[in-house]
């Protein structure tokens, strides 16, 4: 908690670059790349069949190895008591994550991402929405009337859906976070914490008791959907965007030693698998650590804006703390007797 004021100041530093790696390109290059037909990833795989099969085998081997390590009774016996204790703080991490995201969005006069400036959607009411985002962010961060604040934020989200359509699947993770907050409320370490729920209206207590088991599954699936859609959009449907990035940053190609099209194929498959792993609930902690590692490298190398990535950082951290719900594949088959897969 003492770290939060420092983090808050860092997030509000003025940044001129955009949220995703494709936005480091000039706007005219982005528009031209979107208009250019995508190249076939299947053709790339067939052209590079030997390295494709080699790296596919390596990736499958790593996944299988992590799986058997995770369900080892010895490893579970060592780590599960600690993991069970920290799971209590996962809702708080989720709440603070989305709260800081809205505070930063208010500062930058955009919501969810810098490509969605408030004046584009709300016109003359943009100043009012800017203030509303600040208030909503503060309320959520400190845990004060969290459900009301999350419901208001959800209205803003659907306004953006009405304006931008399917593109908002990129930010389905926000909807997952807001639905989680509407279900759980402040939950823990907030002004309206668990003790407040005891005096809350009976309808709210019944609501929370019945829906609480679904809160993190909803967040997990919608987070996976956002990752999956973002990958399909930039690396499959409009993969000329990422090809332009490799031209603008040739050091990336030199570092990995792959031909650019093959590098994009690998990145597309990797991100699609990550999205599916979250949706299905496979190796949740390992996948979260993997996302945090590559996201950190991306932020460092491209110098991307930090504030749109707050939620992409906070959600994996929350899942590292929370672990497996009973609706995840590994949770359904391997979470029992107070134990669950470690990674």
N, C-alpha and C positions, 0 to 999 in steps of 0.2 A: 504493500500500500504506500510506503514511503517513496517508492520508485515512480508512482503514477504522476506526480507533478512534473518531474523531469521528462517523462515520456510525453506528457501532454505538450510541453514546450517544444520538444523535438518535432512533434507531428505538425505543429502550426508554422514551422519555418516555410517561407514562400518558396514554391518549387514551380518551375515553368514546364517541366517535362510531363509526359502523360503516363497513364497507368500501366499499360502492357507494352511488351517489347516492340510490337508493331507500331506503336505511337511515337517511337523515336524517329520515325521517318517523316519527311515533309508531307503536308496534307495532299499536295498534288500527286506525290508518289503513291500515297495510300489509295487515292481515288482511282488512279490508273491501274494499280495492282488488283483492286477489287473488280474492275471491268475486264481484266485479262483472264481468259479461261484458265482454270486450274490444271496443272499437270497431273498425270495419272500416277498415283502412288503404287498401284499394282505393277505398272510397267517398270517403275524404279526398283521394286522388289525383285522382279524377274531378271532385270539387267544385272543386279548385284546379288544373285541368288546365294552364292557361297557365304559372303559375309553376313547376309541376312539370316541364313540358317544358323550360322555360328553364334551371332549375338542373341538370336531368339533362344537358342539352347542355353546360353549362359544366363539369360534373364530368368528362364524357367527354373534352372538349377538354383538360382539365388532364392526365388520365391519358395521353392520346395524346402530348401535348407532352413529358411526363416520359419516356415510353418512347423517343421518338426522341432526346432528349438523352442518355439512358442508353446507347444503343447507338452513339452517335457515335464514330467511331474517334479523332477528335481528343480528345474528352473522356476516352475510355478510356485513350488514351496518356498523358494528364496524371495521372490519378488511380489507374489500376490498379497501378502499382508500389508505391504507398503502401498501397493496400487489401490487396494480397497480403501485405505485411509484418504488418499488424495482425491479419490473420485468425488468426494463431497464438494470439492471446490470447482468442479467443471462448470456447473451452471453460473457461478460467479464470474469465472473467466469469460464465458460466453456473453454475459450481460455487460461487463466492462468493455469487452471488445466492440460490441455494436454501439455502445454509448460513446466511446471515443471516436468511432467512425463517423457518427453524426455530428459531433462537435467539430471535427476536422472538415467535414463536408460543408458545414455552415461557414467556416473560415474561408474556404476556397470557392464559395458560391456555386457549388456543383453538388450533385447527389449521386452516390454510389460510385461514380467514376468521373474524371475530368472531361470526358467527352459528352457528359450530360449536364451542361450548365443550366442553372435554374431558370434563367430568363427564356430559354428555348421552350420549356414546358409551361411555365407559369406566367410569363410575360410581365406585366406590371405588378403582379403579386409576388414577384421573385424576392423582394426585400422582406415581405411578410413571411414567406417560407424559410428564408435564411434565418430569421429570428426563431421561427418554430423549430427548425432543426437544432439550433443551439439549446433551446429549452428542453427539447426531447432528449438530446444527447446527455445533458446534465442530469435530468431525471432518471434516465436509465443507468447512467454510470454510478450514481449514488444510491440507486435502488429506492426511489421515492415515486409512488404511484406508477410502478413499472408497467403494469398491464395497460393502463390508459395511454402512457407514452408510446408503447409498442403498437397499440392499435392506431394511434395517429400516424405513426411512421408507416404503418402498413397501407394507410390511405394514400400517402405520398408515393409509395411504391406502385400502387395500382394506377395512380395518375401517370406515372412514367410508362407503365405497361400500355395504357391507352394511347400514349404518344409514340412509343418506340416499338410496340408489338413484340415479336418473338425475340428480338435482341435482348430483352430483359431476362431471358433465361441465363445470360451471362452472370446476372446478379441474383439468381435464385437462392444463393446462400444467405442473402439478407432476409428473404422471406422466411427461410428456415429459422434464422436467429429470432426474428420477430414473433413467429408462431411459438417458438420455445418460451419466449418471455411472457407471452399471453397465457400460456399454460402454467408455467412455474412461478411467475411473478418475480419479486426480488430474490426469493428463495433463501439466500445466505449472505451474510456480510453486507447488508444494506439497511437503509432506514426502516423500510418495511420488510423485515426478514421473517423467518419462520414463525416467530412468536406472534407476529401480526396476523398470520393466517388463522390462528386460533380464535381471534375475535372478528374475523372477516365474515361477510354474509355467508349463510349456509350454502347458497348456490355456488359461490366461488370455491368453497372447500370441496364440494362434491365434484365440481369441474376439475379441480387440480387432482383429486384422488383418482378420478377415472382416466384422465388424459395424461398424467405425468409419465406413465410408461412409454408413451408414444413421442414425447418431446424430443429426445435425442435421436430416435430413429428418423423422425421428420427432418431434423437438421442434417443428419448424415446423408440421407437420400438427396435432399435439395442441394447440399454442398457438392455431392458427386455429380448431380445434373449440371450445376454451373461449370464445373471443371470440364465435363464431357462436352458441353455445348461450345465453350470457349475454344477447346481444342479442335473440334470439328469445323468451327467457323474459320479460324485462322490458319489451320494446318491441313485441312482437307478441302473444304468448299472454296476457300480463297487463299490457297497456299502460296500464291505469288507474293503475298504480303511478307511471309517469312523468308522467301527467297530474296526479296529486296533487302531484308535485314542482314542476311548473310553477305550480300554485296557491300552493304554499308559498313559491316563489321567483319572483314575477312579474317581477323584474328580468331574468331570462333571456329571457322572452318579449319584453320591451321592448327588450332589447339587439339581438336578432336581427330583430325587427320582423315575425315570422311569427305566424300564428294557432297556438295551442298544439298542436292536432291535426296541423297541417301540419309543425310543428317536430319533433314526435315521429316522423312519417313519414320526414322527412329523416334524423333521427338513426338510425332503424332501418335504413334502406337503407344509410347510410354504414357502420354497424358490421357489417352483414352482408357488404358488399363487402370490408371490411378483413379479416374472417375468411376469406372465400373467397380473397383475394389471398395470404394466408399459406399456406393449404392448397394452393393451386395453384402458388405460387412466382412471383408476379407483382409486380414493382416492390418487392422486399423491403425495400431500404434506405429508399426514399421512404415506404413504408407504416409502417415502424418509426419514422421521424422524425415522421410525422403522428400516430401513437399517442402518442408521448412528449409532443408539443405539447399535445394535447387532454387527456391525463391530467394534465399539470402544471396546466393551467387548472382542471380539475375539483377537484384537491386544494386548490388555492389558494382557489377560490370557495366550495366546500362545506365546507371545513375537515375533510375526511375523514381517517380514520386513515391514517398512512403505512405501517405495517407490512404490511397485507395487499396493498399495492401494490408492495412491493419486487420481487416476481417479475414484475409487469406492467411495471416499469421495466427490470429487468435483462435480460429476454429480448429486447426490441427492441434494447437496446444491444448484446447479443451478436450479433444478426443484422446490425446495422450493421457490426460488425467482421468477421463471417464471410462475409456476402454470399450467393452462390448455390451450391447443391449441384446435382449433375448430374441429380437427379430433379425439380427445379423446372422449370416450363415455360420460363422465360427462361434458366435454366441449361442446359437440354437443347438449346435452339436457338441460344443466343448465347454460351455459355461455351466458348471454344476458343483455342488458341494462346497460353495464358497470360493471356487477357483475358476480362472478363465485364462485363455491364451495370453502370454505376456506381451508379445509383439503383434 
